[in-house]
Amino acid sequence: MGYRIAVVGATGNVGREVLSILAERGFPADEVVALASRRSQGTEVSFGDKVLKVKSLDTHDFTKSDIAIMSAGGSLSTEWAPKIGKTGCVVIDNSSAFRYDPDVPLIVPEVNADAVAGFSKKNIIANPNCSTAQLVVALKPLHEKANIKRVVISTYQSVSGAGKEAMEELFNQTRAVFVADPVETEKFTKRIAFNCIPHIDVFMDSGETKEEWKITAETKKMLDPKIKVTATAVRVPVFVSHAEAVNIEFESEISADEAREILRQAPGCLVVDKREDGGYVTPYEAAGEDATYISRIREDSTIDNGLNMWVVSDNLRKGAALNTVQIAELLVNRGLLDSVRAA
């Protein structure tokens, strides 16, 4: 018997990607329902070769759904996820609303799949921040080999991480520059076209932005609380895919060649690392792909047991939609939904 899936926020970038990936991967669903706010009711969205009409979240009966994949923002998740979970439907939430709740597992299947069993406390599973997801996929196999002490990350994050309006702003600003029209700024604090902005999310008292804090807190929760993490998050004029320059300090010795071979064998990772022109992956090439790409692996001569690497992934897929579907697959493959159904 197949499962019944509700996709909340089906008209957004990530919601549409979730529907696409469910169809691509042949998820065992008897029913897929597209949900959004009342103002989006009746909108049509694609699900494989089918077209679904969006229904209102307010009126959906979640006792008739097994999994709700939510990609509609933190405030909506805060309100709805606990209600949905109490109906017996398991929520996989893409927002930051529950990532730091000790009773809610934060999951990247390639990294901490066993932790998914903890969902039963609230029937909620959290999906990590997009920049963290690709990072921990690359760090996990290296941590197992040589024990990571400290990580320094600089991110180069695409505008799609800020939603459809942000993508439209980059497009409109770029066009305005070429035709010498005024460049209007609404979504971002400064012009994004042909520019970089070292500011993602709100500033905190520490001087970090919330995005930088998320990377630190989520890496510690999923990988190891003892790892020291510091990040600088930067928005760049790219439509899709996040890139990260990552510097790692290990407790034990590990060479670039060893790291390269470990990552080649690691689930979710794809190493493209030739020391020649074009022998690396860029955000443009990662767009639409499922893998976390790793390039520029090299030893850091300034510290003992240090490595540098370049990590790139499609933030709408591995950073959000794909990871949520993989979590749903994890629930199915481990038979965890069957116990919920029985209850």
SVG drawing of the C-alpha trace seen along z (x, -y; Angstrom):
<svg xmlns="http://www.w3.org/2000/svg" viewBox="-12 -55 65 57">
<polyline fill="none" stroke="black" stroke-width="0.4" points="0.0,0.0 1.3,-3.4 1.5,-6.5 -0.5,-9.7 1.6,-12.9 0.6,-16.5 2.9,-19.2 2.4,-22.4 3.6,-25.5 3.3,-23.8 3.3,-27.1 6.7,-28.2 10.2,-27.4 10.8,-24.6 7.3,-23.2 7.3,-22.9 10.7,-21.2 9.4,-18.8 6.6,-17.7 9.1,-17.3 11.4,-15.2 8.7,-13.0 7.7,-12.2 11.3,-11.8 12.2,-9.3 9.0,-7.3 8.1,-7.8 5.5,-5.2 2.5,-7.5 -1.1,-6.6 -2.0,-10.2 -0.2,-13.6 -2.1,-16.7 -0.8,-20.2 -1.6,-22.7 -1.1,-26.4 -2.9,-29.5 -6.5,-30.3 -5.3,-32.9 -3.4,-30.2 -6.4,-27.8 -7.1,-26.6 -3.5,-27.3 -2.2,-24.5 1.2,-22.8 3.0,-20.0 3.5,-16.6 5.4,-14.5 3.1,-14.2 0.1,-15.2 -1.3,-18.6 -2.5,-19.1 -4.9,-21.8 -3.8,-23.5 -6.1,-23.1 -6.4,-25.3 -4.3,-24.3 -7.1,-25.5 -9.5,-22.9 -7.3,-19.8 -7.9,-16.8 -4.5,-15.7 -5.8,-12.5 -6.0,-11.3 -2.3,-12.1 0.8,-10.1 3.4,-12.7 3.2,-16.5 6.2,-18.1 6.2,-21.8 7.9,-24.6 5.8,-27.6 8.0,-29.6 8.7,-29.6 5.6,-31.4 3.3,-29.0 5.2,-26.0 5.2,-27.2 1.4,-27.4 0.6,-24.3 3.3,-21.7 2.3,-20.8 -1.4,-20.6 -0.6,-18.4 1.7,-16.2 -1.1,-15.6 -3.3,-14.1 -0.8,-11.3 0.6,-12.8 4.4,-13.1 5.7,-16.6 8.9,-17.1 9.5,-20.8 11.8,-22.9 11.8,-26.0 14.0,-26.9 11.0,-26.7 12.0,-23.4 15.6,-22.8 16.9,-23.6 14.1,-21.8 15.8,-19.0 12.7,-16.8 12.8,-17.3 15.4,-15.4 17.4,-17.5 18.2,-15.1 20.4,-14.8 20.1,-11.1 23.7,-10.7 24.9,-12.1 22.6,-11.1 19.9,-8.8 19.6,-6.9 18.4,-10.0 15.2,-10.0 13.6,-7.6 13.3,-10.5 10.5,-12.0 7.9,-10.1 8.0,-12.6 6.3,-15.3 5.7,-13.7 8.0,-16.5 11.3,-16.2 13.3,-19.3 15.2,-19.8 18.4,-21.8 19.4,-25.2 20.4,-24.8 24.0,-25.9 24.4,-23.5 23.0,-20.4 25.7,-20.4 28.4,-21.2 27.7,-18.3 27.4,-15.8 31.0,-16.7 32.2,-16.9 30.7,-13.6 33.0,-11.1 36.1,-13.2 35.1,-13.5 34.8,-9.8 38.4,-9.4 40.3,-12.1 38.0,-13.8 37.4,-17.5 38.4,-20.1 37.5,-23.3 35.7,-24.5 35.9,-27.9 33.3,-28.5 32.7,-31.3 29.5,-30.9 28.5,-32.2 24.8,-31.8 22.4,-32.2 19.4,-34.5 16.9,-31.6 17.7,-30.9 15.7,-34.1 12.7,-33.0 11.0,-33.9 11.0,-37.6 14.7,-37.6 15.2,-35.9 13.0,-38.4 15.0,-41.3 18.3,-40.0 16.7,-39.6 15.1,-43.0 18.2,-44.7 20.5,-43.0 18.2,-44.2 18.1,-47.7 21.9,-47.9 22.1,-46.9 19.5,-49.4 20.6,-52.2 17.4,-52.2 17.3,-53.0 18.2,-50.0 15.5,-49.4 16.2,-47.5 13.4,-45.9 14.2,-42.4 17.9,-42.9 19.6,-45.6 21.8,-46.6 21.9,-46.1 22.5,-42.4 23.2,-42.7 26.9,-42.5 27.5,-42.7 28.0,-40.6 26.3,-41.2 27.8,-39.9 24.5,-39.9 22.0,-37.0 19.1,-37.1 19.2,-39.4 22.1,-40.6 22.6,-39.1 24.3,-40.7 27.4,-38.6 27.9,-40.4 27.0,-37.2 24.0,-37.1 21.3,-34.5 22.4,-32.6 25.9,-32.2 24.6,-31.2 22.4,-28.5 25.3,-27.0 27.2,-26.7 24.3,-25.4 23.0,-22.9 26.5,-21.4 27.0,-20.8 23.6,-19.2 23.9,-16.9 27.6,-16.1 29.3,-16.7 28.8,-19.4 32.5,-19.5 33.4,-20.8 34.2,-24.6 32.5,-26.3 32.6,-29.8 31.0,-31.2 30.7,-34.2 27.6,-34.1 27.5,-36.1 24.7,-36.5 26.0,-36.5 24.3,-37.3 23.7,-33.7 20.1,-32.4 20.5,-28.8 23.1,-26.8 25.2,-27.7 29.0,-27.4 31.2,-27.3 35.0,-27.7 35.7,-25.4 38.8,-25.2 39.0,-22.2 41.4,-21.5 41.6,-17.8 42.9,-16.1 44.6,-13.4 46.7,-13.7 44.9,-13.4 46.3,-14.1 44.5,-15.7 44.7,-12.4 43.2,-10.5 40.4,-13.0 39.7,-12.9 39.4,-9.1 37.2,-9.1 34.8,-11.6 34.7,-9.7 33.2,-6.8 30.9,-8.8 27.1,-8.8 25.8,-12.1 29.3,-13.3 30.8,-13.7 34.4,-14.7 35.4,-16.8 39.0,-17.9 41.5,-18.3 44.2,-20.8 43.7,-22.3 41.5,-25.0 37.9,-24.1 38.7,-21.1 36.2,-22.0 32.4,-22.5 30.7,-25.9 27.1,-26.8 25.9,-27.0 26.9,-23.3 25.4,-22.1 22.0,-23.6 19.4,-20.8 21.7,-18.1 21.3,-16.0 25.0,-15.6 27.1,-17.7 30.1,-18.5 33.6,-18.8 36.5,-20.4 39.8,-22.2 40.8,-19.7 44.2,-20.7 46.3,-20.8 46.5,-23.9 50.2,-24.6 49.3,-27.2 48.1,-24.7 48.7,-21.1 46.3,-18.6 44.4,-21.2 42.6,-20.9 40.8,-23.4 38.0,-22.5 35.2,-23.9 31.7,-22.6 28.8,-23.3 25.2,-22.1 21.8,-23.0 20.2,-24.7 16.7,-24.1 17.4,-20.3 19.8,-18.9 19.5,-22.0 15.7,-21.7 13.4,-19.7 15.6,-16.6 16.6,-16.3 13.0,-16.3 12.0,-13.6 15.0,-11.6 13.8,-11.9 10.4,-10.6 12.1,-7.7 14.0,-7.0 10.7,-6.8 9.3,-4.4 12.4,-2.2 12.7,-1.8 9.1,-1.0 8.6,-3.9 5.4,-5.1 3.8,-1.7 4.0,-2.1 2.4,-5.6 -0.4,-4.2 -1.0,-1.4 -1.2,-3.9"/>
</svg>
